[in-house]
Amino acid sequence: MIPQSDPKPLAPSTSLPIEILLVEDSEPDIILTQEAFAEAGVTNNLHVTRDGVEALEFLRRQGQHCFAPRPDVILLDINMPRMNGLEVLSAIKHDPNLMTIPIIMLTTSAADEDILRSYEAHAASYVVKPIEFDTFYAAIHALGRYMLSIVRAPGPG
C-alpha cells in the first residue's frame, strides 16, 4: 500500500512532461520511484538505466538509446555495477553537451566522503535514500514536488 502523504496532484508549471533519467540498479527502488512520482502527480517520462555505462549510452544516444530524449534532470545512484555514480557524474560534468543537466544524487550512501565528492563534481543535490518504505516514498514524493515546483533547468547545452 502506498502512503497518502499528499492526495492532491501537483499542477505542473508547463504542459510538457519532465524528462527524468533514473540511473538505478535496484528494481524495488525503481518501482517505488515510479509509483511515488505517479502518486505525486508529477507529469514525467521516467527513463531507467541500470548502471553507469548504460546511462552514458543513453545520454550520448548510442546503441539501443539512439532516439533517447535529453533528460531535464538525472537521478543518480552511487553504488552500481560496471561504473559507479561518481564516475558517471564526473563524465557528464566534463562533457560540454551534457554538463548543464542537473544531477541529483539519490543513494543509500550517507558517507561524508561521497557527499563531498558529489558536490565537488557539481551535483545539484544529494539525497540519502531512507531504508523504510514509507520514508523512502515520502522522500521521492518530496523530490517530485521539488523538481516540479522549484527547479528550473537550462535548455539543451
C-alpha positions in Angstrom: 0.0 0.0 0.0 1.3 3.4 -1.0 1.2 6.1 1.7 -1.1 9.0 1.0 1.1 11.9 2.3 -0.5 14.5 -0.1 -3.5 13.4 -2.1 -3.6 16.5 -4.3 -1.7 16.2 -7.6 0.7 19.0 -8.3 -0.1 21.4 -11.1 2.8 21.4 -13.5 4.4 24.7 -14.4 4.4 23.7 -18.0 2.3 21.3 -20.0 5.3 19.4 -21.2 6.4 16.4 -19.2 9.6 16.4 -17.3 12.2 14.0 -18.9 13.8 12.2 -16.0 16.7 9.8 -16.3 16.8 7.4 -13.3 20.2 5.6 -13.0 19.5 2.8 -10.5 20.3 -0.9 -10.3 17.7 -1.8 -7.6 14.5 -3.0 -9.1 12.4 -2.3 -5.9 13.8 1.3 -5.8 12.9 1.7 -9.5 9.3 0.6 -8.9 8.9 2.7 -5.8 10.3 5.7 -7.5 7.9 5.3 -10.4 4.9 4.9 -8.1 5.9 7.8 -5.9 6.2 10.2 -8.9 2.9 9.0 -10.3 1.1 9.5 -6.9 2.7 12.9 -6.6 1.1 13.9 -9.9 4.5 14.7 -11.5 4.0 14.7 -15.3 7.1 12.9 -16.3 8.7 10.5 -18.7 10.8 8.4 -16.4 13.6 6.6 -18.3 15.6 4.0 -16.4 19.2 2.8 -16.9 20.6 0.2 -14.6 24.3 1.1 -14.5 26.7 3.9 -15.3 27.8 2.6 -18.7 24.2 2.3 -19.9 23.4 5.8 -18.5 26.2 7.3 -20.6 25.0 5.4 -23.7 21.5 6.9 -23.1 22.9 10.4 -22.7 25.1 10.1 -25.8 22.3 8.4 -27.7 24.3 5.3 -28.5 23.2 1.8 -29.4 19.7 1.0 -28.3 19.3 4.5 -27.0 19.8 6.3 -30.3 16.4 8.0 -30.0 16.7 8.8 -26.3 15.4 12.3 -25.3 17.7 14.7 -23.4 16.7 14.5 -19.7 15.7 17.6 -17.8 17.1 16.0 -14.7 19.1 12.9 -13.7 18.6 10.9 -10.5 21.9 9.1 -10.0 22.7 6.3 -7.6 26.3 5.9 -6.4 26.7 2.2 -5.8 26.2 0.5 -9.2 27.9 -2.2 -11.2 30.3 -1.5 -14.1 30.6 2.2 -13.4 29.7 3.9 -10.2 27.7 7.1 -9.9 30.6 9.3 -9.0 32.4 8.2 -12.2 29.2 8.9 -14.2 28.8 12.3 -12.6 32.3 13.3 -13.5 31.9 12.1 -17.1 28.7 14.1 -17.5 30.1 17.3 -16.0 33.2 17.0 -18.2 31.1 16.7 -21.4 30.2 20.1 -22.9 27.0 18.6 -24.4 25.7 17.2 -21.1 27.2 19.4 -18.3 24.2 21.6 -17.9 21.8 18.8 -17.0 21.1 19.0 -13.2 22.1 15.8 -11.4 20.5 14.8 -8.1 22.5 12.1 -6.3 19.9 9.6 -4.9 21.7 7.0 -3.0 21.9 4.9 0.2 25.4 6.3 1.0 25.5 8.8 3.8 29.3 8.8 3.8 30.7 12.3 4.2 33.3 11.5 1.5 30.6 10.6 -1.1 28.6 13.7 -0.3 31.7 15.9 -0.6 32.9 14.3 -3.8 29.4 14.6 -5.3 29.2 18.4 -4.6 32.8 18.9 -5.7 31.9 17.2 -9.0 28.9 19.6 -9.3 25.9 17.6 -8.3 22.9 19.8 -7.9 21.6 17.9 -4.8 22.4 14.9 -2.6 19.6 12.9 -1.2 20.1 9.8 1.0 17.5 7.1 0.3 15.7 6.2 3.5 15.6 2.5 4.3 11.9 2.3 5.4 9.3 2.1 2.7 7.1 5.0 3.9 10.0 7.3 4.4 11.5 6.4 1.0 8.2 7.0 -0.6 7.8 10.4 1.1 11.3 11.4 0.1 10.6 10.6 -3.6 7.3 12.4 -3.4 9.1 15.5 -2.0 11.7 15.2 -4.7 9.0 15.2 -7.3 7.5 18.3 -5.8 10.9 19.9 -5.7 11.6 19.2 -9.4 8.1 20.3 -10.5 7.6 23.5 -8.5 11.0 24.8 -7.6 13.7 23.7 -10.0 14.2 25.5 -13.4 16.6 23.6 -15.6 18.5 25.1 -18.5 17.6 24.1 -22.1 19.9 21.9 -24.2 23.5 22.8 -23.9 
